[in-house]
Amino acid sequence: MVEIMALLMFVGAEQKLIEMTYMPSVKKCIEKKRISTRNSNALYICSKVKAELDEDMKIIRIERNQ
């Protein structure tokens, strides 16, 4: 597990986590969040998370905070 910046997408009344995308920096995450928010009704959050990544820098899973 490594600590990374991720763009998280939540949908539905219960705000269920649907998508997790690795972002190389806070700046890039905020840019993508702004674009995504304009084009969707989902909730987007930039957050530092502990995640397991594959060789293509795709998030396999994230660690939940207790």
N, C-alpha and C positions, 0 to 999 in steps of 0.2 A: 504494500500500500504506500502510495506517495501522495503528498499534499499538492493539489492542483487547483486552478481556477476552472469552474465549470458553469455553463449556462444550463439551467434546469427549467423544464417546461412542465407546468401543472395545468390540468384541465378538470372540468366538472365541478359540481356543487361541493364535493368533498375535497377538491384540490388534490387529486391523485397525481403523483409523479409519473410522467409518461416518457419523457426523453431527457437524456443527459449528454451534453456535448462538451468535449475538452476545448478550452480556450487558452491560447498561449500567454495572454496578458489580461489585466483588468480592463485596459483601454479597448482591446478587441472585443471582450465580452460585452461591455457597455454598448459598443457600436452595433453588435449583432442583436442585443436585446432591444435596442431602439427600433431597428428594422423589423424584427419579429413582432413586436408589440403593435406596430402600425398595421400589420397584415393579418392579425389573428386575434381571437377573443381569449386565448389562453393567457395564463399568468407566467411571466418569465422572471427568473431571479438569477443574478450572478452571485456565486458563492464559492468560497474556498472549501474544498471537500477532500477527504482522504479517499482515494480511489485506486482500483486495480485497472491498469491499462494493458491493451494488447500491443503488438509490435507496430501497428498503424496509428497508435495514440488514440484509439477508441476506448471509451469507458466500458469496462466489463461489469463492474459493480462498484458501489460506493458504500462507505462505512456509515452507519447511522449513529448520530449522537444520542447518548442515553440521557 
